[in-house]
Amino acid sequence: MAMNTITNILAARSQMSVSLAFHIVFASIGIALPAMVVTAELLWLRTKNQGYLRIARAWSRSMAVFFALGAVSGTVLSFELGLLFPGFMRHAGAIIGMPFSLEGFAFFTEAIFLGIYLYGWEKLKPWLHVCSGAIVALSGLASAVFVIMANAWMNAPLGFRFVNGEFIDIDPIKAMLSPFGLHEITHMLIAAYMSTAFAVAAIHAIMLRRNPGATVHRKAIFIALWFAVPCSLIQPLVGHYSGYQVAKYQPMKLAAMEGQFKTEEGAPLRIGGIIDMDEEKVKYAIEIPLGLSILATNSTKGIVHGLEEFPRVDWPHPIVHYSFQIMILVGAILFIAAAWILAGSLIRQASLHAFINDKLSRPAMAKFFLYALVLCGPLGFIAIETGWIVTEVGRQPWIIYNVLRTAETVTPMPGLVFTFVLLTLLYIGLALAATVIILRQLQQFAAMEKAAQNGIQHGTA
């Protein structure tokens, strides 16, 4: 019986994790791409350069694809939360119902104005069309904010009293103001813009390598880096604040992230290393003296709580440490790339657009620059995936931190392993279909650009 319970919990959590792993990529692109589309259209209205118009139209098609993917995968997640963890919704539904309801309003607003935007190219005045696109971007942003508010509450719950296994004196407004909200929302939104922008820049870098004469790809790279550079530079500061909040409210998660088994004053920061659960230490790590105490408490004498303070059965899986290290490594790489671009622009006293054109005008530097962008392309999404592993796996065994355990809320329905496998195959198929659609759109865009170079007249991009 106990083994069946463990299998059920593992299958339910695995199914949610697979759904979230796919959804978070679709949702991140759905958050950031509308803002990039609107930026391209604004540049067209300002400069009258048709290249920006073609970019806006091409990206808007991809925007529609990822909106549909995000809607489908998000709906699946909503059903899974109730079907796989009915105990959670029974207890917490009255509390997190508020942000989920508001997210529904934001979603429908986004859907309505997305339709207006896609079908309004020739039917609306240009600035009215831009406004409809801006509403798509803002409502998508709001939708993400409300969902993350619910997750923040699960990590640092408030706005209720938990008495005899029941939630009473519920204040849903207060619940939305969880101390985890500010850093989770900021960290995730910046990550969404950063990862999407670098991915877009990578795609156009590949297309520019294949067709160096297509200047439209330079414009697309400029827009993408206009988003990617500031986000990559700001993210480490937000990440530091996030770590400070985790140290304050979830010390066990911080200990798992850093491989901190012993409680100590002036704890070192460990870079890399392999977790040895039996010996309770991190092997082969590079240690920076006092580093963790400074980051977690802003003091060299700060006390960092170790895993030894918590029941061993509750210790998070070592994957939390490895995921955290990967996220930090990726963040550092993208920070260095963004800092190099910004420093180059400042040194030459040139705009970002001029800096990019300068790099691409020199063959040797252009090759290096484009390859660098291609390598950075998938890194942002890797950081997002590993970051959410840290957030969600690091909270276990609690579905509501220090209030309700995941095992107490999972469905007793048997056979979850089969639905997990089926859903995984479904998501893989969905991702492959989306990839085929996007590749066809890119091929059409590339063909139109070649035709435009040859002087062939086109009605739309």
TORLUM-317007 format. One line per field, with one value per residue (C-alpha): residue number from 1; chain; z, y, x. Coordinates in Angstrom, 3 decimals. Layout:
lose c(NUM;...)
dogu c(A;...)
z c(Z;...)
y c(Y;...)
x c(X;...)
END
This chain:
lose c(1;2;3;4;5;6;7;8;9;10;11;12;13;14;15;16;17;18;19;20;21;22;23;24;25;26;27;28;29;30;31;32;33;34;35;36;37;38;39;40;41;42;43;44;45;46;47;48;49;50;51;52;53;54;55;56;57;58;59;60;61;62;63;64;65;66;67;68;69;70;71;72;73;74;75;76;77;78;79;80;81;82;83;84;85;86;87;88;89;90;91;92;93;94;95;96;97;98;99;100;101;102;103;104;105;106;107;108;109;110;111;112;113;114;115;116;117;118;119;120;121;122;123;124;125;126;127;128;129;130;131;132;133;134;135;136;137;138;139;140;141;142;143;144;145;146;147;148;149;150;151;152;153;154;155;156;157;158;159;160;161;162;163;164;165;166;167;168;169;170;171;172;173;174;175;176;177;178;179;180;181;182;183;184;185;186;187;188;189;190;191;192;193;194;195;196;197;198;199;200;201;202;203;204;205;206;207;208;209;210;211;212;213;214;215;216;217;218;219;220;221;222;223;224;225;226;227;228;229;230;231;232;233;234;235;236;237;238;239;240;241;242;243;244;245;246;247;248;249;250;251;252;253;254;255;256;257;258;259;260;261;262;263;264;265;266;267;268;269;270;271;272;273;274;275;276;277;278;279;280;281;282;283;284;285;286;287;288;289;290;291;292;293;294;295;296;297;298;299;300;301;302;303;304;305;306;307;308;309;310;311;312;313;314;315;316;317;318;319;320;321;322;323;324;325;326;327;328;329;330;331;332;333;334;335;336;337;338;339;340;341;342;343;344;345;346;347;348;349;350;351;352;353;354;355;356;357;358;359;360;361;362;363;364;365;366;367;368;369;370;371;372;373;374;375;376;377;378;379;380;381;382;383;384;385;386;387;388;389;390;391;392;393;394;395;396;397;398;399;400;401;402;403;404;405;406;407;408;409;410;411;412;413;414;415;416;417;418;419;420;421;422;423;424;425;426;427;428;429;430;431;432;433;434;435;436;437;438;439;440;441;442;443;444;445;446;447;448;449;450;451;452;453;454;455;456;457;458;459;460;461)
dogu c(A;A;A;A;A;A;A;A;A;A;A;A;A;A;A;A;A;A;A;A;A;A;A;A;A;A;A;A;A;A;A;A;A;A;A;A;A;A;A;A;A;A;A;A;A;A;A;A;A;A;A;A;A;A;A;A;A;A;A;A;A;A;A;A;A;A;A;A;A;A;A;A;A;A;A;A;A;A;A;A;A;A;A;A;A;A;A;A;A;A;A;A;A;A;A;A;A;A;A;A;A;A;A;A;A;A;A;A;A;A;A;A;A;A;A;A;A;A;A;A;A;A;A;A;A;A;A;A;A;A;A;A;A;A;A;A;A;A;A;A;A;A;A;A;A;A;A;A;A;A;A;A;A;A;A;A;A;A;A;A;A;A;A;A;A;A;A;A;A;A;A;A;A;A;A;A;A;A;A;A;A;A;A;A;A;A;A;A;A;A;A;A;A;A;A;A;A;A;A;A;A;A;A;A;A;A;A;A;A;A;A;A;A;A;A;A;A;A;A;A;A;A;A;A;A;A;A;A;A;A;A;A;A;A;A;A;A;A;A;A;A;A;A;A;A;A;A;A;A;A;A;A;A;A;A;A;A;A;A;A;A;A;A;A;A;A;A;A;A;A;A;A;A;A;A;A;A;A;A;A;A;A;A;A;A;A;A;A;A;A;A;A;A;A;A;A;A;A;A;A;A;A;A;A;A;A;A;A;A;A;A;A;A;A;A;A;A;A;A;A;A;A;A;A;A;A;A;A;A;A;A;A;A;A;A;A;A;A;A;A;A;A;A;A;A;A;A;A;A;A;A;A;A;A;A;A;A;A;A;A;A;A;A;A;A;A;A;A;A;A;A;A;A;A;A;A;A;A;A;A;A;A;A;A;A;A;A;A;A;A;A;A;A;A;A;A;A;A;A;A;A;A;A;A;A;A;A;A;A;A;A;A;A;A;A;A;A;A;A;A;A;A;A;A;A;A;A;A;A;A;A;A;A;A;A;A;A;A;A;A;A;A;A;A;A;A;A;A;A;A;A;A;A;A;A;A;A;A;A;A;A)
z c(0.000;0.924;-2.332;-4.330;-2.563;-3.374;-7.012;-7.202;-5.792;-8.108;-11.170;-10.264;-9.635;-12.809;-14.883;-13.470;-14.015;-17.671;-18.272;-16.590;-18.418;-21.781;-20.701;-19.204;-22.526;-24.461;-21.843;-21.713;-25.468;-25.238;-22.635;-24.419;-28.148;-28.252;-26.807;-29.471;-32.206;-31.019;-30.888;-34.494;-35.599;-33.708;-35.432;-38.770;-37.986;-36.872;-39.691;-42.498;-43.172;-44.630;-43.048;-39.597;-40.941;-42.411;-39.073;-37.155;-39.477;-39.431;-35.651;-35.172;-36.829;-34.390;-31.591;-32.529;-32.568;-29.102;-27.710;-28.797;-27.336;-24.066;-23.864;-24.449;-22.097;-19.438;-19.541;-19.096;-16.048;-14.521;-14.871;-13.580;-10.445;-9.567;-10.799;-9.565;-6.314;-5.292;-1.647;-2.511;-4.333;-1.583;1.024;-0.959;-3.726;-1.830;-1.365;-4.777;-6.593;-6.669;-8.675;-10.950;-11.668;-12.448;-14.695;-16.576;-17.237;-18.424;-20.687;-22.381;-22.843;-24.486;-26.748;-27.880;-28.719;-30.321;-32.799;-33.382;-33.914;-36.315;-38.504;-38.204;-40.275;-43.138;-41.232;-38.343;-38.277;-37.560;-34.043;-33.130;-34.381;-32.237;-29.211;-29.730;-29.831;-26.660;-24.902;-25.985;-24.477;-21.240;-20.706;-21.309;-18.719;-16.270;-16.827;-15.857;-12.796;-11.396;-11.919;-10.275;-7.347;-6.710;-6.827;-4.528;-2.019;-2.104;-1.223;1.481;2.428;4.402;4.576;6.589;9.736;9.534;12.357;12.666;9.045;7.679;6.364;8.214;8.392;4.722;3.282;-0.469;-1.017;1.698;0.271;-3.053;-1.256;-0.338;0.434;-2.343;-4.910;-5.720;-6.483;-8.158;-10.493;-11.337;-11.748;-14.013;-16.224;-16.806;-17.595;-20.109;-21.986;-21.815;-23.006;-25.805;-27.024;-27.170;-28.944;-31.546;-32.007;-32.512;-35.165;-37.145;-36.717;-38.442;-41.205;-41.641;-41.974;-44.786;-46.464;-45.486;-47.833;-45.982;-43.824;-42.267;-40.059;-38.689;-37.692;-36.053;-34.104;-32.976;-31.600;-29.878;-28.220;-27.196;-24.907;-24.082;-22.977;-20.158;-18.915;-18.719;-16.800;-14.310;-13.661;-11.317;-8.998;-8.906;-8.390;-5.382;-3.848;-4.567;-2.712;0.230;0.420;0.144;2.986;5.104;4.410;3.121;4.756;3.894;0.192;0.378;2.099;-0.687;-3.369;-1.941;-0.576;2.952;5.280;8.459;10.110;10.281;10.679;7.785;5.404;2.149;-1.304;-3.249;-7.015;-8.738;-6.884;-6.459;-3.634;-1.417;0.658;2.669;3.780;3.873;1.944;-1.493;-3.145;-5.649;-5.221;-5.458;-2.173;-1.767;1.944;3.585;0.185;1.097;4.327;2.464;-0.241;2.115;5.039;3.745;6.524;6.739;10.139;9.012;10.079;7.280;8.390;7.196;6.225;9.562;11.195;9.246;9.204;6.706;5.164;4.149;2.467;-1.163;-3.935;-4.907;-8.332;-6.650;-6.183;-9.724;-11.257;-9.254;-10.417;-14.064;-13.713;-12.209;-14.901;-17.687;-16.054;-15.834;-19.514;-20.670;-18.312;-19.813;-23.350;-22.538;-20.721;-23.736;-26.079;-23.799;-23.124;-26.846;-27.538;-24.769;-25.716;-29.329;-28.189;-30.583;-30.368;-30.064;-33.697;-34.839;-32.710;-34.303;-37.813;-37.085;-35.945;-38.891;-41.446;-40.709;-41.931;-39.203;-36.383;-37.968;-37.927;-34.238;-33.298;-35.053;-33.670;-30.176;-30.613;-31.838;-28.796;-26.461;-28.133;-26.025;-22.788;-21.447;-21.627;-19.923;-17.095;-16.858;-16.686;-14.070;-12.099;-11.819;-10.756;-7.925;-7.006;-7.130;-6.166;-3.508;-1.825;-1.482;0.447;0.911;-1.617;0.658;2.498;6.151;6.024;3.743;2.392;-1.201;-0.089;1.766;-1.346;-4.174;-5.794;-4.803;-8.397;-9.693;-13.056;-13.056;-14.643;-17.862;-18.021;-17.350;-20.298;-22.559;-21.695;-22.194;-25.694;-26.382;-25.365;-27.443;-30.435;-29.744;-29.510;-32.769;-34.539;-33.262;-34.425;-37.925;-38.116;-36.946;-39.356;-42.247;-41.227;-41.138;-44.561;-45.958;-44.344;-45.762;-49.244;-49.137;-48.081;-50.981;-53.298;-51.840;-52.480;-56.096;-56.408;-56.500;-55.209;-52.291;-50.696;-47.203;-45.415)
y c(0.000;2.359;1.523;2.284;5.639;6.510;5.489;7.591;10.676;10.229;9.773;12.778;15.028;13.787;14.521;18.044;18.609;17.544;19.757;22.698;22.114;22.509;25.194;27.466;27.717;28.401;30.909;32.710;33.259;34.291;36.907;38.442;38.113;40.522;43.300;42.634;42.642;46.001;47.388;46.343;47.990;51.188;51.321;50.943;53.823;55.949;55.165;54.040;51.266;48.320;45.863;46.543;45.996;42.632;41.658;42.655;40.663;37.583;37.618;38.168;34.801;33.082;35.037;33.484;29.978;30.319;31.914;28.819;26.499;28.426;28.366;24.617;23.668;26.121;24.660;21.176;22.381;23.861;20.562;18.593;20.704;19.735;16.137;15.064;17.036;17.376;17.781;20.941;22.542;21.511;23.303;26.157;26.793;29.620;31.358;31.044;31.360;35.135;35.282;32.455;34.318;37.508;35.498;34.316;37.896;38.792;35.730;36.566;40.174;38.936;36.565;39.262;41.836;39.248;38.572;42.303;42.702;39.790;40.722;44.475;45.149;46.764;47.521;49.680;52.956;52.312;53.740;51.998;48.772;49.363;49.987;46.649;44.959;46.770;45.456;41.930;42.418;43.960;41.427;38.558;40.138;40.478;36.872;35.713;37.978;36.499;32.899;33.575;35.191;31.843;30.048;32.660;32.004;28.274;29.099;31.685;31.330;33.932;35.345;32.499;30.416;26.652;25.006;21.295;20.660;23.441;26.947;29.603;33.418;33.564;36.915;36.349;39.874;39.455;36.044;37.679;39.814;36.932;38.057;35.712;37.577;40.475;38.464;35.531;37.815;40.016;37.109;35.146;38.048;39.193;35.587;35.358;38.495;37.534;33.948;34.814;37.689;35.603;32.796;35.231;36.748;33.254;32.363;35.534;35.039;31.663;33.218;36.032;33.519;31.856;35.123;37.863;40.359;40.348;43.467;42.765;40.144;42.800;44.819;41.780;41.078;44.718;44.523;41.203;42.461;45.667;43.398;40.813;43.089;45.043;41.940;39.943;42.716;43.215;39.535;38.833;41.643;40.212;36.760;38.000;39.416;36.114;34.214;36.576;35.940;32.180;32.292;34.181;32.142;28.750;27.985;24.290;25.123;27.420;24.693;22.251;24.809;25.457;22.008;23.390;20.402;22.040;25.193;27.623;31.219;32.696;29.900;29.562;29.783;26.553;26.562;23.249;20.047;16.696;16.040;13.071;12.407;9.625;11.710;14.870;17.086;18.534;17.008;18.765;22.156;25.454;27.274;31.040;31.848;33.724;33.967;32.301;34.232;37.495;36.600;35.132;37.555;40.542;39.874;37.987;36.679;35.674;32.253;29.946;27.096;23.659;20.614;19.050;21.219;19.517;15.930;13.934;12.516;16.079;16.944;18.045;15.922;16.717;17.794;21.120;21.820;20.797;22.780;25.841;25.597;25.302;28.303;30.409;29.318;30.215;33.539;34.338;33.509;35.689;38.482;38.418;38.456;41.398;43.278;42.845;44.250;47.189;47.943;47.843;50.327;52.686;52.537;53.391;55.932;54.271;53.115;49.434;49.435;51.011;48.562;45.575;46.936;47.553;43.962;42.530;44.675;42.945;39.310;37.814;39.622;38.930;35.187;35.279;37.553;35.426;32.162;33.672;34.625;31.127;29.566;31.932;31.100;28.123;29.121;31.338;28.531;26.172;28.704;28.921;25.148;24.665;27.666;26.166;22.838;24.722;26.487;23.482;20.513;22.630;23.215;19.511;17.677;20.645;21.653;24.626;25.362;24.276;23.879;21.016;18.127;16.969;13.394;14.560;16.047;13.583;11.684;8.022;7.166;4.287;4.114;7.571;6.154;5.476;8.997;10.372;8.453;9.355;13.049;13.111;11.664;14.190;17.101;15.806;15.609;19.116;20.475;18.761;20.146;23.635;23.274;22.283;25.249;27.740;26.309;26.686;30.273;30.942;29.368;31.557;34.621;33.792;33.209;36.533;38.346;36.856;37.872;41.383;41.576;40.681;43.484;41.352;43.214;41.624;42.622;41.302;40.024)
x c(0.000;2.808;4.612;1.452;1.181;4.793;4.278;1.127;2.840;5.822;3.586;1.409;4.406;6.125;3.036;2.798;6.512;6.373;3.336;5.017;8.311;6.582;4.139;6.755;8.596;5.391;4.258;7.618;7.574;3.930;4.842;7.825;7.140;4.141;6.311;8.934;6.284;4.936;8.490;9.091;5.850;6.677;10.070;8.287;5.948;8.877;11.326;8.974;11.485;9.584;11.995;10.551;7.036;8.022;9.563;6.440;4.191;6.408;6.765;3.036;2.366;4.706;3.037;-0.295;1.204;2.717;-0.421;-2.347;0.297;0.330;-3.462;-3.677;-0.840;-2.042;-5.530;-4.085;-2.142;-5.287;-7.139;-4.158;-3.959;-7.523;-7.455;-4.028;-4.040;-7.700;-6.727;-4.832;-7.757;-10.183;-8.114;-6.576;-9.104;-10.807;-7.459;-5.800;-9.126;-8.683;-5.418;-6.593;-9.850;-7.958;-5.647;-8.727;-9.809;-6.302;-6.223;-9.535;-8.435;-5.257;-7.201;-9.658;-7.010;-4.744;-7.543;-7.978;-4.242;-3.823;-6.803;-6.442;-3.342;-5.267;-8.476;-7.220;-5.368;-1.667;-1.607;-4.835;-3.305;-0.230;-2.458;-4.197;-0.779;0.261;-2.851;-1.906;1.561;0.243;-2.535;-0.105;2.154;-0.735;-1.754;1.732;1.779;-1.437;-0.305;3.052;1.215;-0.473;2.875;4.442;1.671;2.450;6.068;5.335;1.643;-0.317;-3.845;-5.444;-5.301;-4.845;-6.802;-7.602;-6.672;-8.883;-8.209;-10.218;-10.282;-9.298;-8.171;-7.541;-6.221;-3.601;-2.743;-1.856;0.739;3.041;6.613;7.731;5.633;7.971;11.073;9.283;7.345;10.323;12.730;10.378;9.306;12.873;13.808;10.956;12.061;15.734;15.307;12.887;15.039;18.208;16.316;14.978;18.438;19.875;17.297;17.975;21.727;21.371;19.287;21.793;24.616;22.688;21.786;24.289;22.653;19.303;19.606;16.214;17.862;20.213;17.159;15.611;18.807;18.880;15.332;16.044;19.237;17.476;15.443;18.125;20.964;19.256;17.416;20.649;22.384;19.553;18.813;21.775;20.627;17.110;18.586;20.539;17.370;15.605;18.313;18.014;14.260;14.711;17.244;14.719;11.574;12.809;16.175;15.938;15.618;18.652;20.644;19.703;20.570;24.012;24.803;24.948;24.678;25.979;24.717;27.592;28.577;30.512;29.487;31.442;29.893;30.315;30.670;30.023;30.696;28.974;26.513;27.366;24.251;25.917;28.899;26.744;29.114;29.780;32.826;35.113;33.409;35.277;34.694;34.684;35.177;32.276;30.535;27.254;26.829;27.374;24.863;22.253;22.500;24.525;27.030;30.320;29.187;25.728;24.478;23.343;21.092;22.143;20.126;21.062;18.374;15.595;14.305;16.340;13.179;12.239;15.534;15.039;16.516;20.167;18.875;18.055;21.770;22.721;19.842;20.801;24.405;23.328;21.003;23.788;26.262;23.836;23.037;26.746;27.310;24.422;25.511;29.022;27.603;25.322;28.099;30.396;27.765;26.995;30.666;31.436;28.657;29.787;33.461;32.655;30.062;27.640;24.048;23.251;22.106;25.406;27.411;25.655;26.130;29.805;30.311;28.423;30.241;33.568;33.565;35.774;33.980;30.576;31.261;32.234;29.327;26.709;28.069;28.017;24.360;23.497;25.181;23.295;19.974;18.808;20.561;17.790;15.244;17.694;17.935;14.143;13.726;16.432;15.175;11.709;13.195;14.879;11.634;9.318;11.499;13.179;9.809;9.042;7.716;5.373;2.728;1.994;5.203;5.155;1.348;0.290;2.329;2.085;1.421;-1.690;-3.276;-2.551;-5.426;-5.931;-6.849;-4.670;-2.963;-1.371;1.765;-0.181;-1.626;1.867;3.353;0.412;0.587;4.354;3.956;1.200;3.417;6.298;3.970;2.684;6.227;7.213;4.143;4.934;8.530;7.390;5.008;7.651;10.255;7.816;7.153;10.884;11.342;8.571;10.098;13.549;12.097;10.252;13.410;15.342;12.541;12.571;16.321;15.660;13.153;10.005;6.966;5.081;1.831;2.613;5.686)
END
